[in-house]
Amino acid sequence: MATSESYIPRLNAEALARSRNQRRFVSRELFWRAVFLSGASADFLTCAASVVTAYTLQLHLRGYLQVPTQKVVAVSLLHGLFAVLLLLRDGAYGGGTSLLRVRETESATRTSIQSLLLLFLASFLLRLNFPSTAFLLCLGLTPVLLIVQKQLLASAVRILQAKGCRIDRVVVYGKAETGKRITSSLLYSPQLGFSPVAVVGDDMVGAEDCMFELGYRRCQSVPVQAGPITVALLKSFRCSLLIVAMPYAPAEQFTEVIDIADQAGATIAFLPSLATEGSSRAGVIGDFPLTASPVESIDPWPYALAKRGMDIAISSLLLVLIWPFLALIAFFIRASSPGPALFVQKRVGRNGELFDMYKFRSMYTSAPTYDVSPTRSSDPRITRIGRFLRRTSLDELPQLINVLLGNMSLVGPRPEMPFIVERYNAQQRRRLQLLPGITGLWQLSADRAFPIHENIEYDLYYIRNRSFFMDVAILIHTALFAARGGV
């Protein structure tokens, strides 16, 4: 997570500076330090273990390449040290968790490779003569072990937080869209000890009864309530931290909210776009910079070249390897209902350009070519084999042809139909800055059952943070979660 995006030091400092309970301050500091030390220690041991495991595996493959035990220990300790230092530089121990934890996977993959390059150089300079086969095995083992370990550690922290360990109850006061982003960020970052208990806003009259996290499953939710904010309301939620997210509200309203929070005994924090310039109360919430900032729409040439190279290599390899499987799917589609196996539809690509997108046909040919996508598997437009294809995402496989042709990428915002893009607002049109992709953050999330443009947070997050290793991380998450599919 980039330093500019990390909100823990500033938000904690603001919340704790006005805390009325010094004991809670000490407890939070101790808990945060314990999480930090546990994460760093786990990363060190995991990377060291990956070296020992890789060396053991190469012994079974090429038993004659034996190295003294002290050299194996030295190399493993160096690998652990390099990895922790690189992760520390990368801000991995800040405490916050990114959307769908993709940034954690990206960081684990990138730092693993960087650490092993440093380790290879150190081994050469120190003449440790560590087997090259073990280095190659370690290159594959370290990212996998780190990703698994971080998931387990995050689950352990989440269990502790669920038991009430060092939790501050948070009420988010602001617009519905902003409140959803803040709430989801806090729900996905249990290490912070901030538990959102309600979202309150003056624009919540027509809102749903609850707000779900942005994630793989719609499992965590927070109640939504119409404003205005009152002392009684904050006390009813036992609020210890009030986060104010109200763009363009008058200064008088901020003064009133501050007084209400003081009377309720709650700490208050503002987003940077809402606080006056130079205010010591300003903070940043999660990975989402909530102030408008320009985004570079043209990728740097090294990233663009690497991304295109990965697209061509992976799509070509997959098409060669799985063509018998694709032919079998086409056969079942033709046998189950009349009509072609492939479905071709105009979609809107980068900069609004139209292109022909290929999919396996999952609906009857009598269904309209351009219509709102089904939201239920029981939709009568979907064929029997189509339900299976859509549930497993196998209907998307022909888009590998689009990737090879260059009008799509493996990773990117999902391409939409023209009649929907015509209704986009300015913010939603930002999705069109990039080449559309087969997979992405929205495609992996539970919100894929709902319109793309109504869940723009996923694409905006990717646009702001895109990089080669983030693309790799998204592909890894796709391999792990793609079978959940859609409807």
N, C-alpha and C positions, 0 to 999 in steps of 0.2 A: 504494500500500500504506500503510495507516495506520501512524502512528509506533508505536502500542502493539503492532502485529503484527510489526514489523521486528525480526529477531533478529540481524542482522549485527553491529552495534556491540557488543552485549553478549556474544554467543557468541564473536566474534573476540577481544574483550578478555580473556575468560576463558581461551580456548584459548591465546592468545599470552602471557598473564601468566605461565603456568606452562611455557612452551616452553623446551626445553633447547637450542635452536638459534637463536642470535640472527640468523644469516644468513637462516634461513627466515623469521623475523619481518620483516626488511627486505624480502625478496623478496615476501612476501605483501602488505605495505603498498604497495610499488611497483606490483604487479600490480593491486591494488584501485583505486589512484589512476588508473592507466592506463585501467581499465574505466570508472571514473566520468567521466573527462575525455572519453573516446571517446564515451560515451553522450550526454553533454551537448552536445558539439560536433556529433554527428550529428543530434540533435534540432534544434539551432539552424539548421544548414544546411538540413535538410529543411523546416522551417517557412518559412525565407526563400525557398527554392526554390519552395514552393507559391504564394507571393505572385507571384513572377515568372512562373510557369507560368499562374496564373489571369489575370494581366494580359495575357499573350500570347494566351491563348484569347479573352478579351473583345475584343482588337483584331481578331481574325478574325471575331468575331460582329458587333461594332459598331466598325468601324475608325476612326470619326471621334472617338472618345473617347481622345485621346492625352494622356499625362502625361509631363513631363520625366523623363529617366532618373534624375536625382538623387532625385526624389521616390519613384520606384519602389524604388530602393535603400533609402531611408530607411524606407519602409513595411515592406519585407521584413526589414530588420534589427530594427525594432521588434517585428514579429511573432515573430521568432526569440527575441528577448530576453524578451518576455512569456511565451512558451510554456515556455522553460527555467526561468524563475523560478516559474511555476505548477507545473511538474513537480517542481521541487526542493521546493516547499512540500508537494506531495502525497507526498513520499517515494519518488519514482520511481527515484532513483539509489541506493537502499539496497543493491542487489545481489541480493536474493532475487527469485524469480519465483513468481507465484501459480499456483494450480491451473489447468491448461489455458491459462495466460497470459491469462485473461479480465480480471483486474484491470489488466493492461497496456493492453488494448484499451479498457477503461472509462476509464482515466486519459487515454489519448491522445484519446479522443472528447470527454471533458468539458473538458480543458484547451485543446483546439483551439477549442471554442466560446467559452470564457471569454477566451482570448487575442484572438480576433477581435472580441469585444465591446469589449475594452479598446482594440484597434487602431482600431476604428470611432470610438470616443470621442476617441482621440488625434488621428486624422485630422480630425475635426470641429473640435476645439479649435485644432489647429495649421494649419487651413485648407489641408490637403494636396490636397483635391479629388480623392481617389482614387475611381475609378468604382465605383458600387454593384454593378454586374454582376460586377466582379472580386472584390468581397467575397463575393458569393453563391457564385461558383465556388470561391473559396478555402475556404468553409465545407464544401464537399464534398470538396475535394482534400486538405486538411491531415490529417484523421483517417486517410484511406486511405494517404497517403504515410508518415505516422508509424508506422502499424501494420506496413506492409511493411518499413520501415527497421528497426524494433525486432526483427522476426523475423529479418532478415538479420544484424543485429549479434549477437543471441543465438546464432545458428548459428555465427558466426565464433568467438565465445568458447567454444562447446561443442567446436569442432574443436581449438582450442588446448588445452583441458582434456583432450580425448581423447589428445592427444600427450604428456600428463603435465606440462603447464606449470603449476607452482605448485599441486600437488594434495596435500592431506592425506588419507590413507587413514583412513576412519571405520568403526568397528564400533558398531552400535546394540545395546544390551543392554536388553531389556525385553519387555513383552507384545506378542503378535503384531499386534494391531490398531494399537497405538500405534507399533510399529516400522515398520509399513507406511506410516503417515502421515508419519513423519519421513524415512524412506528416499525416498519419492516426492518430498517437498519438496526434498531435497538433489539428487536426480537431475534435477529440473526447474529447479535454480538453479546451473548450472555456473559462474556468475560468482563464487560463493563459494570455489571451489577445494577443496570438501569432496567427496570421492568415497567413497560408502558401499560397502564391500567385503563386509560380512556383517551379518546380523541374528541375534543370539543371545538365547535366552530359555529359562527353565525350563519354559514352557508350549508349546514348539515340537515336542513329541514327535510329535504327529499332523499337523504342518504340512507344507505342500508343500516340495519341494526348493529352490524359489526364490520370490522375492517380486517381482512386477512393479510398475512405477511406475503411479501414477494418471495416465492420459493418454489421448490420442487413439488411440495404438497401444500394444500390449503389447510394446514393443521392448526396453526396458532392464529388466534384472532383477538381483537381488542374491541370493546363496545364503543359505539359512536353515539354522541349526544349533541343536540343543538345547544347553542350558546344562549345568553351570554355567560361568561365565566363569573362565578360568585364565590364568596368565602365558604358558604355552606356546601357548594358543589365540590370544592377542593377538599374540604374536610370529610365529605362523604366517601371520597375515594382514598382517603388517608394519603394525600399527595405530599411527597417530600421534595419533588423537583417539577417545576412548571416550565415547559419549553414553549416559547411563543413563536409562532410561524405565521405572521400576518402581513404579507406584502402590502405596502402603500397605505397602511393604517395611519391615522393622524397621531401626532405626538401626544395629544391629550389622552388617547385610548391606551397608549403604552404606560403613561403615568398612572392611570386608573388600574391597569393590570398589575403594576408593581405594588401598589397599595394593597390590592386584594391578596396577592401572594404573601406580603408581609403579615397581614392580619391572619392568614391561614397557617402561618409558620412554615411556608414552603420556600425553597430556594428557587430563583428564576434565572433562565438563560434565554437569550435572543439569538436568532440566526444573524449572520453578518449583514445581510441585505436589509434587516429590519432595525438594527441598532443604529444610533447616530454615530457619525464618524468619530473614531477615537474612543468610543465607549469601552469601558473595561468589562462590560457585560457580554460582549459579542462572543459567539462560539460557532463551531461548525459541526454539523450532524452527519455522521457516517461517511460513506464513500460518495455521497451525492453533494457536490457543490451546488447549493441552491440559489446562488446568485448567477445571473446570466453572464456567460463568458464566451468569447469567440472560440470556435472549434475549427481547427485546420481541416479543410475538406480534401486536400491533396496529400496523399501518403508520401512520406520520404522515400526516395527511390530504393534504398536498401530493403526497407520493409515491403514495398510494393513488389520488388523482384523476388524476395524470399517467399512472399505469400503466393505469387503466381507460380513459382517453381513448385511449391508444396501442392497447390491445386492440381497442376498438371500431373505430377508424380503420383499422388494418391488416387486421383480419379482414373487415370490410365491403368494403374495397378489393379484397382478394384473392378473395373470393367472387364479386364482380362481374366481375373480370378473367378468372378461370380456370374459370368455370362450364362453358364448352364442353369443356374438358379433363376436368373432373370427370365430365361426362356420358359422355365417351368411355371413361373408366376403368370407369364403371358398366356400359357396354355390353359391354366385354371380359370383365368378371367374370361377367355373366349368360350370356354366350356360352360361357365356358370350363367352367362347372360349374353344375348346378341350384341354385337358391336366390336369395335377395335380394342386391342389390349392397352394401347397408349392413349392418353388424353392430352391434347395440346390446347393451351390457353394463353392468350395475351396477358402478360404481366408487366408492371411498371418497374424498370430497372434504374440504374444509376442516372442521375440528372433527368429523370422523367422519361427516359427512352423506353419504348415498348420492345418486347422480345417474346418469342415463343417458348413457353416453359413446358417441359415434358413431365408427365406423371403417369403412373399406372392408373387405369380407369377404376374408380371405386364406386361410381354411381351408374344408374341406368342411363342409357343414351337419351331417354325422354326428358331427363332433368335439364333445366336451362344451363347453357354454357357459362353464363355470368349471373351469379346469384350469391346471396350471403351463404357462407360455408356452414355446413351442419354443426350444431352444438351438442347433439345427442346421437349416440350410436344407434338409437331406434328410429332415426330419421328415415322415412320410407324411400327417399331418393337413393340410399346406400344399398348396394347389393350385399349378398351374404358373404362372399369372398372379400368384398370391399370393407366390411366391418373389421375383418382380421387385418387387412392391409393397413388401414388407417390406425388401428389400435397399436400396431407394431411399427408404424412409420415406414413400412416397406414400399408403400405407394410413392415415396419420395425418391427411390433409387434411380429412376431414369434421369433425374436432374444431374447426375454425374456427367451426362452428355452436355448439359448446359455449362457445367464447370469447365469441361474440356474445350468447349467453343468460346469460352471467355465472357459470356453474358451473365454468369453467376460465379460465386466463389463457394468454397466449402463452408466458410464462416462469414456471416454478415446478417444484416436485417432481412427479415422475410419479405419477398416481393408480394405486392398486393395487386388486386384487380383494378383496372382503370376507373371504374365507376365509384370505387371507394376513395381512391386517391384524389379524385375531383373534389371531395368534401373535406380534405385535409385542411387544418389550420397551419399557421406558420411554423409552430413547434413540431407538428407531426411531419411536415415536409422535410425536416432535417434528416429523416430516415433515408431520403433519396440521395444523400451526399455520397453514399458508399455503394459498392457493388453488392447486390443482394446475395444471400447465402442459403445453403441447404439447412444448416443448423446455426444456432445462436442462443443467446440467453433466453429470449422469449420462447423459442422452440423447446427449450429444456424445462420451462417452468410449468407450474400448475395453471397459470393464466393463459396457456395456449388454447384453452377451451373458450376463450373470450376474445373479442376483436383486438387485433394488433394495436390499432391506433388508440384504443382505450387503455393500453398498458405500455405506454411509450417509454416508461422508465428503463426497461431492459435495453432498448436500442440506444437511448441517450447515454446510458452507462457504457455500452460498448464503444460508441462513437468517441467518447471522451478518453477512454483508457485503452483503445485498441493497440495491439503490438503483436509481433510474431509469436511470442510465447503465450500471450493471452489466447490467440487462435489455437495453439497447441493444447492449452488447458481446456478450452471449450470442446475440442475434438475428444479429449480424454473423458470429459464429463458426458459427452454424447455417447461414447462407447459404453459407459457405465449405466446411463439412464435412458437411452433411446428406446429400449424395449417397452417402456411405459406408454409411449406413443400418445395419440390424441383420440379423437372420437370418429 
